[in-house]
Amino acid sequence: MTMIFADATVLIALGNASRLDLLSVFNGSVVVVEPVQSEVTTEPAASGLRTSLDTGTIERSDLPNASGKAPEASTTAKELLGEETTNGDVAIIGEVLRQQQKDGAVAVLSDDRRVRRVAEGLGATVTGTIGVVVRAVSDDELTGTEGKQLVERLDERGLHMTGELRQRAIELVEDAAEN
């Protein structure tokens, strides 16, 4: 089973739009490591995350690296990211490294360019908030119209999109609705 590690960027964006439920479209367990959970402090995202954890839509990580029991993965993750402390980004990259050691399938949900680049370089499948919306439309969890409305709402509620990126997101949603 694929382990899917969610970054705060995606959790905050979807949580602020009250759509964390869309994370259930993935084939695998969506997992939040503790350092990421502590980064989601804005409302309504924080309440939505707590609810998703309580209902099991998102799993809380009890993995060794997340709790500091796999220091070699954490040390390597810090080096790859240029960080000195174990924050959410380090914990996610540490878990990617740990899953690789087990030959496990791993994916990362993040809008952070640096996290995405490092995770992809390590062989993880990577997508972001817009990718979640496109997948939900593709899997008929949302209609094309609902997907486009959600892109608008995400933009209004703080997901940083340029006009060009927003237009590209709408095009991706439209393409997913047609297929």
N, C-alpha and C positions, 0 to 999 in steps of 0.2 A: 504494500500500500504506500502511496506517495505521501510523504510528509510535506505539508505546505505551511511555511512560516510567514506569518503576516507581520508587516512592519506598521509602525504607528501612523505613517502617512496615509495608508489605505484605510486603516481602522478609523482614523479621525474623519477622513473625507466621507466614507460611507456612513459612519456613525452620525455625523452632523446632518446627513440627509435621511437619517432613520432607515437605512437600507443594509445593515449588516447581515440581514437574512440572505442576501444574494451570495454570500460566501459559500452557501450550501450547494452551489452549482458545480463545484469542483469534485473530481473523483479522488478523494483522499481526505486526510484529516487536516483541517485548518487549525494551526497551533499558534498560540501566543506565548512567547517566553516572558518571564517576569519583568525583565528590564523594559520590554516594549509596553507591557501592561501599565507600568508606572509612568510611561510617557504620555498616555492617553488621559489627559486631565480636563479637557474642555467638554462642556455639555452642549448637546445631548450625547456626544460620542462616548463619554465615560460611562454614563448610565446604560447606554446601548451595549457597550462591551460587557459590563457586569451581567446584564440580562442574557447575552449570548453565551457567556461562560456558564451561567447557571443552568441554562436550558440545553447546553451541549452543542449548540451550533458551532461554537468555537471551543477548542480544547485548551486548557491551561497546561503549560509545559511542566513536567516533572523530570525533564531530561537532565542527565548529569552535567552537560556543559552549561545549561541555563542556571544551575545552582552552584557552579564553580567546581564541580568534581572532575572535570576534564580540562585541566589547566593548559595542556599542550594545544588543544583546539582554540581555546580562548587567547592564548599568547600569539598564535599564528594569525588569528582574526584581527587582533590589535595591530599587529605588524602590517597586515594587508591594508587595513583601513587608516593607518597612521594615528591610532588612538592610544591613549594612556590608560583609560579606565574601561570597564566593561559596561557599555551602554547597550541600548537595544540593537543598534547596528552590529556591534561586536558579537552580541549573543546570537543574532541570526546567522552571521557568517560562520561563527563557531559551530552552529548546528548543521550548516551546510557541509562543513569539513567533517564533522562527526558522522553524518549520514553517508558521505563518500567512503569513509573508512569501513562502513558496514555494507557497502555496495547497495545502499538504499536509494530509491527514487526520491528526489527532493525538488521542491519548488519554492519560490519566494514571491510574495506579493508586496511590492514596494514602488513608490513613486520617486524615491531618492536615487538620483542618477549614480552616485558613487556605490551605493549598496547593490543596485542593479548590475552595474559594470563588473564588480567583483564577483557577485553570485554567478553571473553568466560565464565569467572567466573560469570559475570552478566547476562549470558544467550543470548548474541548476537551471531549471526552467523558470523564467521570470515574466511576470506581468504586473500591471499596476491597476489603479482604480478604473480607468477607462477599459482596460482588458476585462475586468470583472463585469462591467456593464455589457460589453460586447458579447461575452460568454453567456450572460443571462438572456440576452436577446436571441442568440444563436440556439440556446437550449429551450426557447419558448417560455422562459420564466417571466419575461417582459415582452410586450409588443414593441415594434419599432418606434411607435409614437411614445410609448412609456420610456423607452431607452433614451430617446432624444430629450424628453422632458427631464429625465434624471441627469443627463449631462448638463443641461441648463441649471438645474438645482445645485449640482455639485459646484459649478462655476460660481453661482451666487453665494454659496456657503463656504467659500474659501479655498477650493482646489485651484491652485495657481495654474491657469491656462492662458496662453496667448490667444489672440483671435484666430491665428493660423492653427494652433493645436485644437482649439475648440471646434473649428470647422472640420478638421481631420477626424476628430472623435465622432462628430455627427455622421460623417461619411462612413466610418467603420460600423456604426450602429445600423445605418441604412443598408449596407452590404450584408450584415449579419441577418437582418430582417428578410432580405430577399432570398437568402440561401436556406 
